[in-house]
Structure formats: structure tokens, C-alpha cells
Amino acid sequence: MAPSAPLPYLGAHREGTVIQIRLQPRARRPGLLGQVGDRLKIAVSGPPVDGKANAELCRLLADHLGVAKSAVLIVQGETSREKAVLVRGLPPETVAARLPR
């Protein structure tokens, strides 16, 4: 079986995997929407105030990847729609396998 093509929004990190994300707050239907450019687009229903959208993003990713919410950390773009999120303890290959296509 041939290995799957690497996803451009996943990157290796010494603690796990970094996911490059384009966040859409206040969405009617939260979820993973697919690849947009070199980022994974994710929609959340929370508003982009007081960290509500960021908290929902971390919960959503933790649920999809089967990790604790504390293992998902925003490392860049706290106040931006374009973010870098670290998933501790999972290599990029595992993250790619657990994300829906």
C-alpha cells in the first residue's frame, strides 16, 4: 500500500504536531470543512470574543483527534482567524489518519 500524500497544513513539532488552521467563528454548522490553500478550515459556533471561539476550536480538535483538551494549544494567532495549533503527543501521521478527509 502506498503512503498517503502529506497534508500541507500539518507540521512536525518536537512535542507533537502543529496544524495550520483558518477559523470561521459564528458558523451555523461547526465542524472541519476541509483544506483551504495550505490550511485546514474549521468552523465553530462561538463568537470571536473572550476566547470563546478559541476554546471551542480546542474542544472540537480534541474530540476529533481523541486527545485531552489540555493536549491542544494555540501557539500562534490567538486573536487572528489564521492560527497554528499544537497537538501534543501525536505525530503528524496519526493526526492525518484521525482527521476526516
N, C-alpha and C positions, 0 to 999 in steps of 0.2 A: 504494500500500500504506500503510495507517495505521500510525503508530508504535506500538510496544508500550507497554503501561502501565508506568510506572516501578515498580521494586521498592522497597518501603518500607525494606528493610534495606541499601540501597546509598546512599551519600552521596558527593558530590564533595569532593575534598581537593586542595590546591594541588600535591601530589606524585602524585596518582592517585585512588584510590577507597577509601573506608572501608566495610567490611562489618560490620554488627551481627550477632553470632553468639551462639547458645545452644549450648554444647558439652556433649556427652554422652560422658564418658570410660568406659573399660572396656566398650565395646559389643562384642557378638559379631560384628556386621557393620558395619565402618566405612563411612562414605560421607555424602553430602549427603542429608538426609532431607526437605527442603522447608521451607516457611515456617511459623513458629510465632509468631503475633502479628506484631510488627514486626521479627522476627529470622529469620535463616537457621539452622536446626538442623542441626548436623553431629555425627556420631558418630565416635569414634576408639577404637581398641582399647587404647591406652596408659593407664596409671593416672595419676591427677592428683597425682603426686609427682615431685619433682626435675625438673619441667618436661617430663616425657615426653609427656603429652597435648598440651601446647602445641606441642612440636616436631613431633609427628605431625600436628596441625592445620595448621601452616605447610606441611609437605610435601604434604599432601593438597590444600590450596588451590593451591599452586604447580603441582602436576600437572594439576589441572582447568583452571587458567587459562593454562597454557603459559608460565609465567614461572619465573625462577630462584627457588630457595628464599629467597635473600637479599632478594628483592623483596617478601616477605610478612613483615610485622612486627606484633606485637601491641602496640597503642598504649594500650589500656585493659583492665583486668580480668585481669591476669596470673594472679591466684590465684582468680578467680571463674569460674563457668560462663558468665556473660554477658560477652562480650568485644567489643572493637572492634578490627578487624584492618585495617591499611593495606596495600593492594596498590599498590606504586609503579609508575608508568609506564603504567597502564591507566586510561582514563576509564570512568565508570560504564556507559556504553552498551556498551563492549567486554566488561566484566565480566559484565553481564547476558546478553549474547549467548553467552558461553562457559560460563555455569553451566547445568547441566541443569535442566529445568523439572519 
